[in-house]
Amino acid sequence: MEVILKTDIKGLGYKNDTVSVKPGYGRNYLIPQGFAIIANESNRKMIEENIKQAAHKAEKIKTDAEAIANAIGDSVLEIKAKVGDSGKIFGAVTTLQISDALKAKGIDVDRKKISFKSEVKMVGDYEVEIDLHKEVKKDVKFSVVAE
């Protein structure tokens, strides 16, 4: 079943993308929740027209995303966590902590756009990926240090 996404859905696609999904997922979740519409001919034409009208807005959004990526640059964030004797942290480092660390540097990034490349369980250096735009992704390094 082909559907046109009305919002960005992590792991599936971005707004206005036509994706193929299993019929049950489309009929029972995506369409009733308002996340997608059926990809028939009239809906495809409507989406194409909307894309044409929003082209200049999309370019501005992409430019803003690139500006944020440039502002982040090669900076390394420092995340403080409670640590045991063996170097293992209590709890886990969350996307909210990464978002707050970026906000402290004057960069506002939604925590939902941040994803970890590996599990953070010990003190050390790690990387996260920030999905700023469908064409702009930025890897950010951070180090976990003892409080």
Secondary structure as GFF3:
##gff-version 3
##sequence-region A 1 147
A	DSSP	beta_strand	2	5	.	.	.	ID=ss1
A	DSSP	beta_strand	18	20	.	.	.	ID=ss2
A	DSSP	alpha_helix	23	25	.	.	.	ID=ss3
A	DSSP	pi_helix	26	30	.	.	.	ID=ss4
A	DSSP	beta_strand	36	38	.	.	.	ID=ss5
A	DSSP	alpha_helix	41	53	.	.	.	ID=ss6
A	DSSP	alpha_helix	55	72	.	.	.	ID=ss7
A	DSSP	beta_strand	76	81	.	.	.	ID=ss8
A	DSSP	alpha_helix	95	104	.	.	.	ID=ss9
A	DSSP	three_ten_helix	111	113	.	.	.	ID=ss10
A	DSSP	beta_strand	114	116	.	.	.	ID=ss11
A	DSSP	beta_strand	124	133	.	.	.	ID=ss12
A	DSSP	beta_strand	136	146	.	.	.	ID=ss13
###
